[in-house]
Amino acid sequence: MEALVCRKLGDPTTPPDSSETTALTISTSHPIPTLTSPTSIRVRIKSTSLNYANYLQILGKYQEKFALPFVPGSDYSGVVESVGPNVTKFKVGDPVCSFAGVGSFAQFVVADEKDLYGVPDGCDLVAAGALPVAYGTSHVALIHRANLKPGQVLLVLGAAGGVGLAAVQIGKVIGATVVAVARGTEKVQFLKSMGVDHVVDLSKGGVIESVKAFLKTKKLKGVDVLYDPVGGKLTKESMKLLNWGAQILVIGFASGEVPLIPANIALVKNWTIHGLYWGSYKVNNPSVLEDSLKELLSWLARGLITIYISHSYKLQEANLAFLYIRDRKVIGKVMITFDDPKTITSSKL
């Protein structure tokens, strides 16, 4: 099968195989994964999502390290191609989505049936491949950790990116007052079209004055939940907007700078600080992920959330996708899509 292989740590924005030293290479004869247990399933991948975490994995800057060479990739969607003898939940031809630590930047992947989720009728299969990580992260953070309630003020940093846009939509589904922070006219206009209550354009000024003016017009005291995938200076500024008893969701550090949250101020203001590493739930509390993704798929089927895909690429163009992520040009999600490969013989254990 065809697969994108990280053969050495390095810059994923460099075209694969453009030299003998590039981090990424395209393998056209990568081994097709075989079924590994009686309940395993092989999925023919239709689409797989690029996340900032994948960019960091290839650079070697992610919190988890992988033995070289490896196939990057995390969340994906596709069609069941082969099933183990004890599989009961799915049959060949069923549309599914899921996530993996690595391995989805390839034409096929194998997963246990307990880790796969059926894609409901009416859901776009490509869009479903963008759901698990970005929307799962935001859903677990806002619903499970922060217990976001209707009427609360949610401040979303990096709101036009994958997890940010997911947080914006989930906030609106819950009934929160959503304040979004982004940079540039295109992103600001897009967020307004999503029904955000107030958008801060960082290219035209800072966060504090803009948000305070909005809160004043609505007779609101401050921010109840801060959703922060950015870090750095923006976190420090945003903390000045938080209410007593506010909650801070630490999602990531796209700015490249890990912020310092003063413990003395957190004490006085009774803040709660939540670290959120979504992937660790698969090991430590998988039922949370299962419930979360089931609800998200239900919302997707009912039209409560919309997955916006700004760019879609073939595997050979993965460097362009990573370039968009690095340069923060993405609105929503960037995907790699596969044409349907030739049918192969079903695996047997």
FIMILUM-524804 format. One record per residue (C-alpha): residue in three letters; x, y, z. Coordinates in steps of 0.25 Angstrom, whole numbers, padded with zeros to 4 digits, always signed. Layout:
<sites>
ALAXYZ/...
</sites>
This chain:
<sites>
MET+0000+0000+0000/GLU+0004+0015-0001/ALA+0008+0021+0012/LEU+0015+0034+0017/VAL+0027+0030+0025/CYS+0035+0038+0035/ARG+0049+0032+0033/LYS+0056+0043+0041/LEU+0052+0054+0050/GLY+0052+0067+0043/ASP+0044+0078+0035/PRO+0030+0072+0030/THR+0028+0084+0021/THR+0040+0080+0012/PRO+0034+0071+0000/PRO+0035+0056+0002/ASP+0047+0050-0005/SER+0052+0063-0010/SER+0066+0059-0005/GLU+0072+0047+0002/THR+0071+0054+0015/THR+0057+0058+0016/ALA+0049+0054+0028/LEU+0037+0049+0020/THR+0037+0039+0009/ILE+0026+0033+0001/SER+0026+0017+0001/THR+0018+0011-0010/SER+0020-0003-0005/HIS+0018-0002+0010/PRO+0013-0015+0016/ILE-0002-0015+0017/PRO-0006-0017+0032/THR-0011-0031+0036/LEU-0022-0034+0046/THR-0016-0035+0060/SER-0027-0041+0068/PRO-0040-0048+0066/THR-0047-0034+0069/SER-0038-0026+0060/ILE-0043-0019+0047/ARG-0036-0014+0035/VAL-0041+0000+0030/ARG-0039+0005+0016/ILE-0036+0020+0019/LYS-0044+0031+0012/SER-0038+0043+0019/THR-0029+0046+0031/SER-0027+0059+0038/LEU-0014+0067+0040/ASN-0013+0073+0054/TYR-0002+0081+0060/ALA+0002+0069+0068/ASN+0005+0062+0056/TYR+0014+0074+0052/LEU+0021+0073+0065/GLN+0023+0058+0064/ILE+0031+0058+0052/LEU+0039+0070+0057/GLY+0042+0061+0070/LYS+0036+0072+0079/TYR+0023+0064+0083/GLN+0022+0059+0097/GLU+0021+0045+0092/LYS+0033+0039+0084/PHE+0032+0028+0073/ALA+0042+0019+0069/LEU+0047+0022+0054/PRO+0043+0019+0044/PHE+0028+0021+0047/VAL+0015+0025+0039/PRO+0010+0038+0045/GLY-0005+0041+0046/SER-0016+0040+0057/ASP-0031+0042+0054/TYR-0037+0036+0041/SER-0050+0031+0034/GLY-0052+0020+0024/VAL-0059+0007+0021/VAL-0058-0006+0028/GLU-0050-0015+0018/SER-0047-0028+0026/VAL-0052-0033+0040/GLY-0047-0043+0050/PRO-0056-0055+0053/ASN-0061-0050+0066/VAL-0065-0036+0062/THR-0079-0033+0065/LYS-0081-0018+0064/PHE-0077-0016+0049/LYS-0077-0023+0035/VAL-0070-0021+0022/GLY-0074-0008+0016/ASP-0078+0000+0028/PRO-0074+0014+0029/VAL-0065+0017+0042/CYS-0056+0027+0048/SER-0046+0026+0059/PHE-0032+0031+0064/ALA-0019+0025+0066/GLY-0005+0029+0072/VAL+0001+0027+0059/GLY-0002+0020+0046/SER-0013+0027+0038/PHE-0005+0034+0027/ALA-0007+0021+0019/GLN-0017+0014+0011/PHE-0020+0004+0021/VAL-0020+0003+0037/VAL-0024-0008+0046/ALA-0032-0005+0059/ASP-0039-0013+0070/GLU-0055-0012+0068/LYS-0056-0005+0082/ASP-0048+0006+0077/LEU-0056+0009+0064/TYR-0069+0017+0063/GLY-0079+0016+0053/VAL-0082+0028+0044/PRO-0097+0031+0044/ASP-0105+0032+0031/GLY-0105+0046+0026/CYS-0091+0049+0031/ASP-0080+0053+0021/LEU-0069+0042+0022/VAL-0058+0051+0019/ALA-0063+0061+0030/ALA-0064+0050+0040/GLY-0049+0048+0038/ALA-0047+0062+0044/LEU-0056+0059+0056/PRO-0049+0051+0067/VAL-0036+0059+0071/ALA-0040+0073+0069/TYR-0055+0072+0073/GLY-0052+0061+0083/THR-0041+0070+0090/SER-0051+0082+0091/HIS-0063+0074+0095/VAL-0055+0066+0106/ALA-0049+0080+0111/LEU-0062+0088+0111/ILE-0072+0077+0115/HIS-0065+0067+0124/ARG-0054+0076+0130/ALA-0060+0090+0131/ASN-0074+0086+0131/LEU-0078+0098+0122/LYS-0092+0103+0125/PRO-0102+0112+0117/GLY-0100+0127+0119/GLN-0085+0125+0123/VAL-0075+0133+0116/LEU-0065+0125+0108/LEU-0052+0131+0103/VAL-0046+0123+0091/LEU-0032+0126+0087/GLY-0027+0122+0073/ALA-0042+0121+0070/ALA-0040+0119+0055/GLY-0031+0106+0056/GLY-0036+0092+0057/VAL-0038+0091+0072/GLY-0042+0106+0073/LEU-0053+0105+0063/ALA-0058+0092+0070/ALA-0058+0099+0083/VAL-0066+0111+0077/GLN-0077+0102+0072/ILE-0078+0093+0084/GLY-0079+0106+0092/LYS-0091+0111+0084/VAL-0098+0097+0085/ILE-0097+0098+0100/GLY-0102+0112+0100/ALA-0090+0120+0105/THR-0087+0134+0101/VAL-0075+0131+0092/VAL-0063+0141+0090/ALA-0053+0137+0079/VAL-0039+0142+0077/ALA-0032+0141+0063/ARG-0023+0149+0054/GLY-0027+0154+0041/THR-0040+0159+0033/GLU-0043+0145+0027/LYS-0043+0138+0040/VAL-0051+0148+0047/GLN-0061+0149+0036/PHE-0062+0134+0036/LEU-0064+0133+0051/LYS-0075+0144+0051/SER-0082+0135+0040/MET-0082+0123+0051/GLY-0090+0132+0060/VAL-0079+0136+0070/ASP-0084+0146+0080/HIS-0071+0155+0079/VAL-0058+0153+0071/VAL-0045+0160+0074/ASP-0036+0162+0062/LEU-0021+0162+0068/SER-0016+0169+0055/LYS-0024+0181+0060/GLY-0021+0182+0075/GLY-0020+0174+0088/VAL-0030+0165+0095/ILE-0033+0172+0107/GLU-0039+0185+0102/SER-0047+0178+0092/VAL-0053+0168+0101/LYS-0056+0177+0112/ALA-0063+0187+0103/PHE-0072+0175+0099/LEU-0074+0170+0113/LYS-0079+0184+0117/THR-0089+0185+0106/LYS-0095+0171+0111/LYS-0094+0175+0125/LEU-0085+0163+0128/LYS-0074+0163+0138/GLY-0063+0155+0131/VAL-0059+0141+0125/ASP-0063+0128+0132/VAL-0056+0118+0124/LEU-0043+0121+0116/TYR-0040+0111+0105/ASP-0025+0112+0102/PRO-0018+0105+0091/VAL-0008+0116+0088/GLY+0000+0120+0101/GLY+0010+0131+0102/LYS+0007+0145+0103/LEU-0008+0143+0099/THR-0010+0134+0111/LYS-0004+0145+0121/GLU-0013+0156+0115/SER-0026+0147+0115/MET-0024+0144+0130/LYS-0027+0159+0133/LEU-0041+0156+0127/LEU-0045+0144+0136/ASN-0056+0144+0147/TRP-0054+0140+0161/GLY-0056+0124+0160/ALA-0052+0124+0146/GLN-0046+0111+0139/ILE-0034+0111+0130/LEU-0033+0100+0120/VAL-0018+0097+0116/ILE-0019+0091+0102/GLY-0006+0094+0095/PHE+0005+0104+0092/ALA+0004+0107+0077/SER+0011+0120+0080/GLY+0023+0112+0084/GLU+0023+0118+0098/VAL+0018+0111+0110/PRO+0011+0121+0119/LEU+0013+0123+0134/ILE+0000+0124+0142/PRO+0003+0130+0155/ALA-0001+0121+0166/ASN-0003+0133+0176/ILE-0014+0139+0167/ALA-0020+0126+0164/LEU-0022+0124+0179/VAL-0028+0138+0181/LYS-0037+0137+0169/ASN-0041+0123+0172/TRP-0037+0119+0158/THR-0037+0104+0154/ILE-0026+0100+0144/HIS-0029+0088+0135/GLY-0018+0081+0127/LEU-0024+0074+0116/TYR-0016+0063+0108/TRP-0027+0057+0100/GLY-0019+0045+0096/SER-0016+0040+0110/TYR-0031+0037+0112/LYS-0030+0025+0103/VAL-0021+0018+0113/ASN-0026+0024+0126/ASN-0041+0027+0124/PRO-0046+0022+0110/SER-0061+0022+0114/VAL-0060+0037+0114/LEU-0055+0037+0100/GLU-0065+0027+0095/ASP-0077+0035+0101/SER-0071+0048+0096/LEU-0069+0043+0081/LYS-0083+0037+0081/GLU-0089+0050+0085/LEU-0081+0058+0075/LEU-0085+0048+0064/SER-0100+0050+0068/TRP-0098+0065+0067/LEU-0092+0064+0054/ALA-0103+0055+0048/ARG-0113+0065+0054/GLY-0106+0077+0048/LEU-0103+0084+0061/ILE-0088+0084+0058/THR-0081+0086+0044/ILE-0067+0082+0041/TYR-0061+0092+0032/ILE-0049+0087+0023/SER-0041+0098+0018/HIS-0031+0089+0009/SER-0030+0075+0005/TYR-0018+0069-0001/LYS-0013+0056-0006/LEU-0002+0048+0001/GLN+0009+0053-0008/GLU+0005+0067-0004/ALA+0006+0066+0011/ASN+0017+0076+0012/LEU+0007+0087+0007/ALA-0003+0083+0018/PHE+0008+0084+0029/LEU+0012+0097+0023/TYR-0002+0103+0025/ILE-0002+0098+0039/ARG+0012+0104+0042/ASP+0008+0117+0036/ARG-0005+0117+0043/LYS-0013+0119+0030/VAL-0023+0109+0033/ILE-0037+0111+0036/GLY-0043+0099+0042/LYS-0037+0086+0037/VAL-0027+0081+0027/MET-0029+0067+0022/ILE-0022+0056+0014/THR-0031+0048+0005/PHE-0029+0035-0002/ASP-0036+0030-0015/ASP-0042+0016-0013/PRO-0030+0006-0015/LYS-0032-0007-0022/THR-0039-0017-0014/ILE-0030-0027-0007/THR-0033-0041-0002/SER-0039-0041+0012/SER-0029-0044+0023/LYS-0030-0057+0031/LEU-0024-0059+0045/
</sites>
